[in-house]
Amino acid sequence: MKLNNTVKELETNLLKRLELMANTSQTVRELEFFCLQLELEFLKIREVFDVTSTGKLSAELLPPHNLSQILQQVALKLPADVSLVAGTGLDDMFIYYEISKVQAYATPSEIRLIIRLPLR
């Protein structure tokens, strides 16, 4: 009887340890996947800043939809005799990515962009 209880306890302990090992293994795989995703995001950020360091505007940094909204606001504030070189619709955004000159600088809490565009 005692031997039977000891075997059952050993079996229970072994099953608990196997389950713990399986959970640990799963957690390690999830952490590895998370680290890989994080590395890919850092690579994207690096590419964006590499493009910015050449003076070009990256669509990854400022997506076309956001650029369009900003340009719409800018267009409203321009004097009557001055205008943007193209429209502010999404179809025109490629023009602005090509002609813009960009500078970036960092403050302690953010990265700021200065985007220069020719006007008509």
C-alpha positions as CSV (number, residue, x, y, z in Angstrom):
1,M,0.0,0.0,0.0
2,K,2.8,2.4,1.0
3,L,4.7,1.6,-2.2
4,N,1.6,2.2,-4.3
5,N,1.1,5.6,-2.7
6,T,4.8,6.5,-3.3
7,V,4.6,5.5,-6.9
8,K,1.4,7.6,-7.4
9,E,3.1,10.6,-5.7
10,L,6.1,10.2,-8.0
11,E,3.9,9.9,-11.0
12,T,2.0,13.1,-9.9
13,N,5.2,15.0,-9.3
14,L,6.6,13.9,-12.6
15,L,3.5,15.0,-14.5
16,K,3.5,18.3,-12.7
17,R,7.2,18.8,-13.7
18,L,6.6,17.8,-17.3
19,E,3.7,20.3,-17.5
20,L,5.9,23.0,-16.0
21,M,8.6,22.2,-18.5
22,A,6.1,22.4,-21.4
23,N,4.8,25.7,-20.1
24,T,8.3,27.0,-19.7
25,S,9.2,25.9,-23.2
26,Q,6.1,27.6,-24.6
27,T,7.0,30.8,-22.7
28,V,10.5,30.7,-24.1
29,R,9.2,30.3,-27.7
30,E,6.8,33.2,-27.1
31,L,9.7,35.4,-25.8
32,E,11.9,34.4,-28.8
33,F,9.1,35.4,-31.2
34,F,8.6,38.7,-29.3
35,C,12.3,39.4,-29.6
36,L,12.3,38.7,-33.3
37,Q,9.3,41.0,-33.8
38,L,11.1,43.7,-31.8
39,E,14.2,43.3,-33.8
40,L,12.2,43.7,-37.0
41,E,10.6,46.9,-35.7
42,F,14.0,48.3,-34.8
43,L,15.3,47.5,-38.3
44,K,12.3,49.4,-39.8
45,I,13.0,52.4,-37.6
46,R,16.7,52.3,-38.6
47,E,15.7,52.2,-42.3
48,V,13.4,55.1,-41.8
49,F,16.1,57.2,-40.2
50,D,18.6,56.1,-42.8
51,V,16.2,57.6,-45.4
52,T,15.7,60.7,-43.3
53,S,19.5,61.2,-42.9
54,T,19.7,61.5,-46.7
55,G,17.2,64.4,-46.6
56,K,14.3,62.4,-48.0
57,L,10.9,61.9,-46.4
58,S,9.9,58.3,-45.7
59,A,6.4,57.1,-46.2
60,E,7.0,54.7,-43.3
61,L,7.7,57.7,-41.0
62,L,4.9,59.9,-42.3
63,P,2.3,57.8,-44.1
64,P,0.5,59.3,-47.2
65,H,-2.8,59.7,-45.3
66,N,-1.1,61.7,-42.5
67,L,0.9,63.8,-45.0
68,S,-2.2,64.6,-47.0
69,Q,-4.0,65.8,-43.8
70,I,-1.0,68.0,-42.8
71,L,-0.8,69.5,-46.3
72,Q,-4.5,70.2,-46.3
73,Q,-4.0,72.2,-43.1
74,V,-1.0,74.0,-44.6
75,A,-2.8,74.9,-47.8
76,L,-5.6,76.6,-45.8
77,K,-3.0,78.9,-44.1
78,L,-1.1,79.9,-47.3
79,P,-1.6,83.4,-48.7
80,A,-4.0,83.7,-51.7
81,D,-1.1,84.2,-54.2
82,V,0.9,81.1,-52.9
83,S,0.0,77.4,-53.3
84,L,1.4,74.0,-53.0
85,V,3.0,72.5,-56.1
86,A,0.4,69.7,-56.3
87,G,-3.0,68.8,-54.8
88,T,-3.4,67.4,-51.3
89,G,-5.2,64.2,-52.3
90,L,-3.6,60.8,-51.7
91,D,-2.9,60.4,-55.4
92,D,-0.5,63.4,-55.2
93,M,1.5,62.4,-52.2
94,F,4.2,60.7,-54.2
95,I,5.2,64.1,-55.6
96,Y,5.8,65.5,-52.1
97,Y,7.9,62.5,-51.1
98,E,10.1,63.2,-54.1
99,I,10.5,66.9,-53.7
100,S,10.6,67.4,-50.0
101,K,13.8,68.1,-48.1
102,V,13.8,66.7,-44.5
103,Q,15.8,67.4,-41.4
104,A,15.3,65.6,-38.1
105,Y,16.5,66.5,-34.7
106,A,15.9,65.0,-31.3
107,T,14.8,66.6,-28.0
108,P,15.0,64.7,-24.7
109,S,11.4,63.4,-25.3
110,E,10.8,63.3,-29.0
111,I,12.1,63.4,-32.6
112,R,11.0,66.3,-34.6
113,L,11.0,66.7,-38.4
114,I,11.4,69.8,-40.5
115,I,9.9,69.2,-43.9
116,R,10.7,71.8,-46.6
117,L,8.5,72.0,-49.7
118,P,8.7,74.3,-52.6
119,L,5.7,76.4,-53.2
120,R,4.2,78.1,-56.3
